[in-house]
Amino acid sequence: MEAKWVWVAITAIAPIAWGSTYVVTQAVLPADAPLWGAVIRALPAGVLLFLVRRRRPRGAWWWRSAVLGVLNTGAFFALVYVAAQLLPSGVAATLMATSPLAMMGFGWLFLAERPRMLALLGAVIGVAGVCVMLLGGRSAVNPWGVAASLAAMLLSSIGYVLATRWSTGDRVDVFSSTSWQLIAGGLLLVPVAAVVEGAPPQLDAPAVAGFAYVTVVATALAFVVWFSGLRHLGAGTTGLIGLLNPIAGVLLGALLAGEVLSLRQLLGLAIVLAGIGLGQSARASRNGRVGAKNVTPVAAVEKSRMRS
């Protein structure tokens, strides 16, 4: 049980780091080159992780890395860029917050992780909390922006689950599999960024420092702990932890801007935390009942592979 909560705490580093990128991006990163920004963020992070293990892809991992690079980095960043241009930030973040439900579904499909009722209820409550926290007033909603945001959420959810299945089945370490997909996704984004945005942006000293943080902490470290969490906790539990992303963005934004959170935001924050807690209690309850016979996410993948 204690080990489970340790992995929850470790995995939480990822969404908190991702939430901090909102503040860093608005403060010091160039606003007119988001695709080049994604390339600068992904490629160095992938190379950094590659240097840790120095292991090249073999066999099926060449095409698997390309697929995961598109799902988790290339197409994901491009679609998020489109959504950010067409939707209010609160609407886009709320649509992305539905990922725990998608990850539970894909985890059931690909990893044989059948979601439990309390976990589903926790995900629904968490998404509702994000809606309360971020959605306010009346804003025009562009259907193409909604489609882009939902597509980004679905593709990344599939990518996260497939990365877990493939890495666990072939016993590839998380540093290697993460580095391969970051490098592949970054390389695939280069021609898109060149066509859409032209030459790479000129970076001043604050922007270089900002990209250093985003690359090392919010990408390399965050993706490693995220994929490690997927292996140890499963798709449903990890997806719920991802709801800390908008919470971190709101809290850090308010802290640095010196703003006081509204009652609606505080209520939404409490609802999100309640949903996350309920989802974690569902897993703890299940572990307590099955005891030593509990099937971990890793074992579930192996069992699924044996059946296939």
N, C-alpha and C positions, 0 to 999 in steps of 0.2 A: 504493500500500500504506500509506504513512504517513497519507494522508488518511483511509483506512478506520479506522485505529486512533484517530485524532483523534475521529471520529464515535462510535466505541465509548466513548471516555472521556466525551464530551459526553453521550451517551445514558445512561450509567451514573449521571449526576446524578439522574435521575428515580427509579429504584428505591431509591437510597440515601436520597433525600429522603422517599419514601413510607415507608421503613422507620423513619425518625426520627419519623414521626407517632405511632407506637405509644407512644413515650416521652413525647412532648409531651401526647398525649391523656390518658395515665394521670397525668401530673404536674399539669396545670393546667386542662384542659378539663372542662366539666360532663359527668359520666358518664351522666346520666339523660335526655339530649336528643340522641342521635346523629343523628337526622334533621334537626333544626334546625341541628346542627353541620355537617352536609353542605351545607345551604342557605347558611349563613354562610361556608362554605369556598368553594363553587362560584360563587355569584353575584358577590361582589366580585372574585374572580380573573378571571371572564369580563369584567366591566366594565373591569378594569385592562388586560387585553389588548386590548379593543376600543378603548380610548383611545390605544393605541400606533399603530393603523392607521386607526381611524375609518372603517371600511368596513362597510356593511350588507349582509346577504344579498340575493342577487338570484336570481330564477327558481327553479330546483329547490333552491337552497340553503336556502330557507325550510323545506321539509319534511325535507330532509337534516339540517339542524341539529337539528330536533326528534327525528328518529330517532337521531342520534348522541348527543344529550343524554340520551335514555332509556337507550341501551345503555351509554354510558361513564360516566354520572353518576347519573341518576335511578333507574332500576331497579337499577343496580349497587350504589349506596349502600344502597338499601332491602334488597336481598337480603343484602348483607354484614352489615347490622344484624341481620337474622333469623338468619343463620348464627352471628354472635357470641353471640347469646342462647342458642342451642341446642347449640353445639359447644364443646369445649375449644379454646383458641386455637391449640394446636399442630396439631390435626386440621384446623381451618379453613384455617390458613396452608399446610398441606401440600396440601390439595385445590386451593387457589388456585395453588399452584406448578406445577400441571400445565398452566398456560396456554401455555408454549412449544410443547408438542405441538399444542395446539389452534390456536395462531397459525400454525404450519407448515402444518397442514391447510387452514385458511381462506386462508392466503396462496397455496397451490397452487390453490385453487378460484377465488379472486377476482383474484389478481394474477399468475397464471401462474408463480409461484415454486415450482418443483418441489424439495422438500426432498431433500438429499443424505444418504446413509447415515451419514456421520460426524456431521452435524448432528443427526440423529434420535438417534443413540447418545449424543451429548453431552447432549441434552435428557433422555433417560431417566436417565443418570447423575446429572444435576443434580437431578432430582426425587427420585431415590433418596437423594441427599445431604441434601435437605431433610427427608425422612422420618427419616433417622438423627439429624439435628440436633434435630428438634422433637418427634418422637413418642417418648414414654417412659412406661412404666407402662401400666396398663389403665384406660381411661376409657370410660364409656358413650357410644356414638355414636348420636345421634338421626338417623333416616333423613330427616326433614324438614330438619334442619340440613344434612345432606350434600347434599340436593337443592338447597337454597338456595345453598350455596357453589358447587356445580358450575354452577348456572344463572348465577350472577354471573360466574364464570370464562368460561363460553361466550359470554355476551352481550358482555362487555367485549372478548373476543378478536375477535368478529365486528365490534364497533364500531371497534376499532383498525384492522383491515384495511380496512373500508369507508371510514373516514376517509382512509386513504392513497390508496385508489383514486379516490375522488371528488375529493379535493383536488388530486391530481396530474393527473387527467384534465382538470379545469377550470382548472388552474394558479392555484388560490387559495392565497394565502400562509398559512403555518402559524399566524401570529398571529390572522388573521381567522377561519379555520376552527375553531381551538381556542376562541376567545372565544365564537363563536356557540353551540357545543355546550355549553360550560360555563354560559352564560346560560340556554339552553333547559332543560338538565337541572336547574339550580337553581330556575327558575320552576315546573317540573313537580313538584318536590319540596315546594313550599310548601304546597299543600292537603293532601298526605299527612302532612306534619309537623304541620300544624294539627289534623288529625283524630286522629292517633295520640298526639301529645305535648302538645297544647294550645298555650298561649301560648309565645312564644320565651323562652329562659332569661335570667335576669339574669346579667350578666357582671361579674366583678371585674377589677381591673387585670391580674393574672397571666393570666386567661383571655383578655383582650383581646390581650395580647402573644402568647399562644400561638396565637390565631386569626390574628394578623398574620403570624406565621411560616408557619403551615400554608397560609394563603391565597396569600402572595407566593411562598414558596419551594417548598412541597410540592404546590402546585396550579398556579399560573400558570407559574412557571419549569419545574416538573417536566413538565407536560403539553406545553409547547412543545418541550422537548428530546426528549421521548419521541416525539412525532409527527414531529419532524425526523429522529430516528433511523430511524423506520419508512420514511421517504422515501429515505434514503440507504443504509440497511443491509438493508432487507427485513424481513418479518415474522418469519422463523425466527431470524435473528441477534438482532433486538431482543428477541424473547421470551426467549431465553436470558439476555440481560443482565438481564432482569427478575428472575431468580433472586437477584440481589443484594439484593432487598427483604427477605426474611426474614433474610439474613445481617446486614444493617445493623441490623435490629430487635434481633437477639440480641446483637450486639456493643455497640451503644449502651446497651441495657438493662443488660448486665453491667458496662460501664464506669461508668455513672452510679450503679449500685447497689453498686459495689465488689465484685461477685461474681467468683469464679474460674470460668471455663468448664470444664465437665466434659470428660473424655476423649472421651465420645460426641459432644458438641457440636463439639469440635475436629475429630474425624474426619469428621463430617457436613459441616462447613465446608470441609474439604479436598476432599471428594468433589464438593461443589457447584462449587467453583472449577475442579476438573479437568474437570467437564462443560462449564462455560462455555468454558474454554480449548480443549477439543476441538471444540466448535461453531465457535469463531472460526477455528481452524486449518482446518476444513473449507471455510469461505468463502475463506480465504486461498489454499488449495490450488486451489480452483476458479478464482479470479482469475488465479493464476499460469499455469494451463493455457490459459485462453481468451484471456488478454492483452487486446489492444485490441478483440477481438471480444466481450468480455464484455457481457452484457445487464444493465444496472442495474435495480433495482426500478422506477425511473421509466420506463425504456424498456419494461420488461415490461408496465406498465400501458398505455402508449400502444399497444403491439403488440396487447394483448388487446382494447383498445377498437376498433382498426381492424378486427380480425377480426369483432367483433360489429356 
